[in-house]
Amino acid sequence: MKSNKKLTIAGWILSGLLALMLIGASASGKLTSWEGKSEMFAKMGWSEDVMFWIGIVEVTVTVLFLIPRTSFIGAILLAAYLGGATATHVRMEEPFFIPIIVGIAVWVALGLRNPAVFRMAFAPPSVLHSTETAGHSD
């Protein structure tokens, strides 16, 4: 088995684990009823109605991340979503590193699934510019 095939499989496994965490653990708490939910969300500064819609957004952007054709925009939207989660934790004076780590893991998973993401992120600007203009005559 080629190493890039192994990396792709690792990327899909990581993507699946992230989706399970984001949809199964995080969004499900926003979409279901449970004791103490109103108080917890009120402490965060959000109503249950708002948190329901935030849960819908979380599920939607996670699904976009899992679909190969929309995975890049899904990763961008997940990064934005996790930025909001980070801001909420900072405002509450709680540890805020978890959403940051999850955001990094999203991009690592996508880069493993699609190495072009890593090339785009880490290539020197001159290399990116030369590949963008290749084949174009001025």
TORTIBA-709869 format. One record per residue (C-alpha): y negated, z, x; residue number from 1. Coordinates in nm, 4 decimals, padded with zeros to 6 digits. Example, Ala and Ser with C-alpha at 12.3 -4.5 7.8 and 13.67 -1.06 7.14 Angstrom:
<pts>
{yy: 00.4500	zz: 00.7800	xx: 01.2300	lumdren: 1}
{yy: 00.1060	zz: 00.7140	xx: 01.3670	lumdren: 2}
</pts>
This chain:
<pts>
{yy: 00.0000	zz: 00.0000	xx: 00.0000	lumdren: 1}
{yy: -00.3395	zz: -00.0982	xx: 00.1373	lumdren: 2}
{yy: -00.5844	zz: 00.1820	xx: 00.2095	lumdren: 3}
{yy: -00.8477	zz: 00.0288	xx: -00.0211	lumdren: 4}
{yy: -00.5926	zz: 00.0380	xx: -00.3049	lumdren: 5}
{yy: -00.5350	zz: 00.4072	xx: -00.2299	lumdren: 6}
{yy: -00.9114	zz: 00.4675	xx: -00.2303	lumdren: 7}
{yy: -00.9442	zz: 00.2902	xx: -00.5648	lumdren: 8}
{yy: -00.6666	zz: 00.5044	xx: -00.7116	lumdren: 9}
{yy: -00.8344	zz: 00.8175	xx: -00.5718	lumdren: 10}
{yy: -01.1604	zz: 00.7041	xx: -00.7324	lumdren: 11}
{yy: -00.9930	zz: 00.6632	xx: -01.0707	lumdren: 12}
{yy: -00.8220	zz: 01.0015	xx: -01.0422	lumdren: 13}
{yy: -01.1541	zz: 01.1670	xx: -00.9557	lumdren: 14}
{yy: -01.3235	zz: 00.9769	xx: -01.2396	lumdren: 15}
{yy: -01.0585	zz: 01.0977	xx: -01.4829	lumdren: 16}
{yy: -01.0947	zz: 01.4582	xx: -01.3685	lumdren: 17}
{yy: -01.4728	zz: 01.4358	xx: -01.4044	lumdren: 18}
{yy: -01.4364	zz: 01.2880	xx: -01.7531	lumdren: 19}
{yy: -01.1967	zz: 01.5666	xx: -01.8532	lumdren: 20}
{yy: -01.4471	zz: 01.8241	xx: -01.7317	lumdren: 21}
{yy: -01.7520	zz: 01.6568	xx: -01.8865	lumdren: 22}
{yy: -01.5942	zz: 01.5727	xx: -02.2216	lumdren: 23}
{yy: -01.3193	zz: 01.8346	xx: -02.2467	lumdren: 24}
{yy: -01.4975	zz: 02.1400	xx: -02.1121	lumdren: 25}
{yy: -01.8688	zz: 02.0709	xx: -02.1363	lumdren: 26}
{yy: -01.9318	zz: 01.8378	xx: -02.4321	lumdren: 27}
{yy: -01.6651	zz: 01.9950	xx: -02.6511	lumdren: 28}
{yy: -01.8564	zz: 02.3238	xx: -02.6410	lumdren: 29}
{yy: -02.1632	zz: 02.1424	xx: -02.7685	lumdren: 30}
{yy: -01.9728	zz: 01.9628	xx: -03.0448	lumdren: 31}
{yy: -01.7589	zz: 02.2473	xx: -03.1828	lumdren: 32}
{yy: -01.8340	zz: 02.5830	xx: -03.3461	lumdren: 33}
{yy: -01.7562	zz: 02.9091	xx: -03.1693	lumdren: 34}
{yy: -01.8709	zz: 03.2681	xx: -03.1736	lumdren: 35}
{yy: -02.1933	zz: 03.3292	xx: -02.9798	lumdren: 36}
{yy: -02.2868	zz: 02.9616	xx: -02.9621	lumdren: 37}
{yy: -02.6295	zz: 03.0036	xx: -03.1286	lumdren: 38}
{yy: -02.7248	zz: 03.2919	xx: -02.9007	lumdren: 39}
{yy: -02.6158	zz: 03.1137	xx: -02.5843	lumdren: 40}
{yy: -02.7989	zz: 02.7934	xx: -02.6709	lumdren: 41}
{yy: -03.1076	zz: 02.9895	xx: -02.7796	lumdren: 42}
{yy: -03.1074	zz: 03.1599	xx: -02.4385	lumdren: 43}
{yy: -03.1118	zz: 02.8108	xx: -02.2851	lumdren: 44}
{yy: -03.4022	zz: 02.7174	xx: -02.5084	lumdren: 45}
{yy: -03.2065	zz: 02.4731	xx: -02.7247	lumdren: 46}
{yy: -03.1017	zz: 02.4789	xx: -03.0889	lumdren: 47}
{yy: -02.7449	zz: 02.4059	xx: -03.1991	lumdren: 48}
{yy: -02.8625	zz: 02.0771	xx: -03.3531	lumdren: 49}
{yy: -03.0185	zz: 01.9621	xx: -03.0266	lumdren: 50}
{yy: -02.7118	zz: 02.0692	xx: -02.8288	lumdren: 51}
{yy: -02.4895	zz: 01.8678	xx: -03.0656	lumdren: 52}
{yy: -02.6862	zz: 01.5533	xx: -02.9807	lumdren: 53}
{yy: -02.6839	zz: 01.6409	xx: -02.6119	lumdren: 54}
{yy: -02.3040	zz: 01.6612	xx: -02.6417	lumdren: 55}
{yy: -02.2975	zz: 01.3149	xx: -02.7999	lumdren: 56}
{yy: -02.5073	zz: 01.1823	xx: -02.5107	lumdren: 57}
{yy: -02.2739	zz: 01.3493	xx: -02.2596	lumdren: 58}
{yy: -01.9662	zz: 01.1877	xx: -02.4146	lumdren: 59}
{yy: -02.1378	zz: 00.8485	xx: -02.4406	lumdren: 60}
{yy: -02.2575	zz: 00.8309	xx: -02.0795	lumdren: 61}
{yy: -01.9207	zz: 00.9582	xx: -01.9546	lumdren: 62}
{yy: -01.7397	zz: 00.6828	xx: -02.1458	lumdren: 63}
{yy: -01.9857	zz: 00.4273	xx: -02.0033	lumdren: 64}
{yy: -01.9000	zz: 00.5607	xx: -01.6558	lumdren: 65}
{yy: -01.5274	zz: 00.5068	xx: -01.7212	lumdren: 66}
{yy: -01.5637	zz: 00.1437	xx: -01.8343	lumdren: 67}
{yy: -01.5647	zz: -00.0773	xx: -01.5223	lumdren: 68}
{yy: -01.8255	zz: -00.3191	xx: -01.6593	lumdren: 69}
{yy: -02.0695	zz: -00.0370	xx: -01.7455	lumdren: 70}
{yy: -01.9719	zz: 00.2134	xx: -01.4757	lumdren: 71}
{yy: -02.2870	zz: 00.1700	xx: -01.2658	lumdren: 72}
{yy: -02.5264	zz: 00.2292	xx: -01.5558	lumdren: 73}
{yy: -02.2984	zz: 00.5148	xx: -01.6683	lumdren: 74}
{yy: -02.3309	zz: 00.6777	xx: -01.3245	lumdren: 75}
{yy: -02.7099	zz: 00.6409	xx: -01.3361	lumdren: 76}
{yy: -02.7223	zz: 00.7956	xx: -01.6834	lumdren: 77}
{yy: -02.4854	zz: 01.0766	xx: -01.5805	lumdren: 78}
{yy: -02.7114	zz: 01.1526	xx: -01.2837	lumdren: 79}
{yy: -03.0083	zz: 01.1738	xx: -01.5220	lumdren: 80}
{yy: -02.8119	zz: 01.3911	xx: -01.7658	lumdren: 81}
{yy: -02.7025	zz: 01.6235	xx: -01.4846	lumdren: 82}
{yy: -03.0634	zz: 01.6424	xx: -01.3658	lumdren: 83}
{yy: -03.1491	zz: 01.7901	xx: -01.7042	lumdren: 84}
{yy: -02.8622	zz: 02.0367	xx: -01.6721	lumdren: 85}
{yy: -02.9883	zz: 02.1347	xx: -01.3269	lumdren: 86}
{yy: -03.3400	zz: 02.1894	xx: -01.4624	lumdren: 87}
{yy: -03.2049	zz: 02.4060	xx: -01.7456	lumdren: 88}
{yy: -03.0133	zz: 02.6261	xx: -01.5006	lumdren: 89}
{yy: -03.3163	zz: 02.6547	xx: -01.2701	lumdren: 90}
{yy: -03.5361	zz: 02.7565	xx: -01.5647	lumdren: 91}
{yy: -03.2816	zz: 03.0195	xx: -01.6665	lumdren: 92}
{yy: -03.2675	zz: 03.1459	xx: -01.3065	lumdren: 93}
{yy: -02.8936	zz: 03.0783	xx: -01.2937	lumdren: 94}
{yy: -02.6951	zz: 02.9089	xx: -01.0155	lumdren: 95}
{yy: -02.7760	zz: 02.5394	xx: -01.0425	lumdren: 96}
{yy: -02.5519	zz: 02.3813	xx: -00.7791	lumdren: 97}
{yy: -02.2642	zz: 02.2866	xx: -01.0125	lumdren: 98}
{yy: -02.4422	zz: 01.9955	xx: -01.1890	lumdren: 99}
{yy: -02.5599	zz: 01.8721	xx: -00.8486	lumdren: 100}
{yy: -02.2042	zz: 01.8764	xx: -00.7119	lumdren: 101}
{yy: -02.0762	zz: 01.7017	xx: -01.0252	lumdren: 102}
{yy: -02.3447	zz: 01.4337	xx: -00.9828	lumdren: 103}
{yy: -02.2417	zz: 01.3754	xx: -00.6219	lumdren: 104}
{yy: -01.8768	zz: 01.3586	xx: -00.7287	lumdren: 105}
{yy: -01.9659	zz: 01.0943	xx: -00.9912	lumdren: 106}
{yy: -02.1154	zz: 00.8692	xx: -00.7240	lumdren: 107}
{yy: -01.8289	zz: 00.9334	xx: -00.4803	lumdren: 108}
{yy: -01.5772	zz: 00.8457	xx: -00.7543	lumdren: 109}
{yy: -01.7657	zz: 00.5271	xx: -00.8386	lumdren: 110}
{yy: -01.7930	zz: 00.4328	xx: -00.4697	lumdren: 111}
{yy: -01.4188	zz: 00.4788	xx: -00.4269	lumdren: 112}
{yy: -01.3550	zz: 00.2612	xx: -00.7338	lumdren: 113}
{yy: -01.6078	zz: 00.0004	xx: -00.6222	lumdren: 114}
{yy: -01.6839	zz: -00.0051	xx: -00.2464	lumdren: 115}
{yy: -01.9935	zz: -00.2198	xx: -00.3107	lumdren: 116}
{yy: -02.1615	zz: 00.1016	xx: -00.4325	lumdren: 117}
{yy: -02.1161	zz: 00.2634	xx: -00.0894	lumdren: 118}
{yy: -02.2299	zz: -00.0559	xx: 00.0883	lumdren: 119}
{yy: -02.5418	zz: -00.0667	xx: -00.1264	lumdren: 120}
{yy: -02.6126	zz: 00.3047	xx: -00.0759	lumdren: 121}
{yy: -02.5545	zz: 00.3249	xx: 00.2987	lumdren: 122}
{yy: -02.6280	zz: -00.0208	xx: 00.4418	lumdren: 123}
{yy: -02.9452	zz: -00.0554	xx: 00.6454	lumdren: 124}
{yy: -03.2249	zz: -00.2202	xx: 00.4430	lumdren: 125}
{yy: -03.2226	zz: -00.5244	xx: 00.6730	lumdren: 126}
{yy: -02.8562	zz: -00.5912	xx: 00.5875	lumdren: 127}
{yy: -02.9203	zz: -00.5615	xx: 00.2150	lumdren: 128}
{yy: -03.2234	zz: -00.7887	xx: 00.2369	lumdren: 129}
{yy: -03.0335	zz: -01.0549	xx: 00.4325	lumdren: 130}
{yy: -02.7490	zz: -01.0605	xx: 00.1779	lumdren: 131}
{yy: -02.9944	zz: -01.0846	xx: -00.1124	lumdren: 132}
{yy: -03.1725	zz: -01.3824	xx: 00.0381	lumdren: 133}
{yy: -02.8602	zz: -01.5601	xx: 00.1727	lumdren: 134}
{yy: -02.8396	zz: -01.9040	xx: 00.0261	lumdren: 135}
{yy: -03.2006	zz: -01.9062	xx: -00.0934	lumdren: 136}
{yy: -03.4376	zz: -02.1465	xx: 00.0752	lumdren: 137}
{yy: -03.8087	zz: -02.0817	xx: 00.0742	lumdren: 138}
</pts>
